[in-house]
């Protein structure tokens, strides 16, 4: 079984691997999953898309998923959630 750290890669080539709250993607041949990494091997999956064309940038369905991804990241930052302990504390509050 693969580790989530191997499956999810940074959404952007310019993104650092050591950020706690960062945008990630998982790719198969035709499926894309989008997630926020909040800790090592802890991800919040925000959505996904099916790859229908060679290039997915600027496609409506992809743009919608990227907006959801950004909204989730902004929510976590706004609530001060930086790791799994913060998530548990937020849920239990």
N, C-alpha and C positions, 0 to 999 in steps of 0.2 A: 504494500500500500504506500502510495507516494505521500510525502510530507506536504502540507499546504504551502510551505515556503518555497517548494519547488514548482507547485502548480500555478500560484499567483505571482505575477511579475509586475513591476512598476508600470503604471498606465503610460507614462511618458519616458522616453529615453533620457530625459534630463532630470529625472527624479532620483533622489538619493535613496539608497536601500535602508538607511538607518533611521528614517523618520518614523515616529510612532503612528501618527494618524496620517496615513497616506493612501492614495488611490491606487488600486490594483486591478488587473485583469487576468482572467484565465482563458486560454484559447484551446479549442480543439479544431478539427478541420473546418467545422461549420458553426460551432457554438462559441459565444463569448459570454463570460460571466464577469460582472463588475462588482467590486467589493472595496470596503475600507478596512485596512489592517489597523487594529487597535493595539495589538501586542503580538509577540511571536506566536504564530500559528493560531491567532484569534482574529477572525474576519467577520464583518457584517456584510452580507451579500445584499446589494441594493437592486439588482436586476440583471438582465441579460438580453442578448439579441442573437438572432440567427444570421450568419454571414451569407448574404444572398448575392453579393457582388465582390469583385476583386478588391476594390477600395471601399471602406466603410465610412471614411470621414465625410462629414457634411450630409449624411443621410438622416432623414427625419427620425427614424426609430433609434438610431445610434445617438443622435443629439439628445433625444429624450432621456435615454439611459444615462448619459454623461451629466445631464442636469440633475437627475436624481442622485447620482454619485456625489456631486458637488454640494447639494442640499444636505445630504447626510453628513458629510465632512463638516460643513458649517454648523450644523446642529451639535455635533459632538464637541467641537471647539467652543461653541457658545455655552454649553453646559459644563465645560471644564473636564470632559472625559478624555483621558489620555492613555488608559490601560484597562485591563480586565477588572482590576479592583474597582476602578471608577464606574465601570458598567454595572457591576454587582451592586455597588452602593446606590447608583441611580435607580436600578430596578427595585431595590428593597425600600427605597424612600417613600 
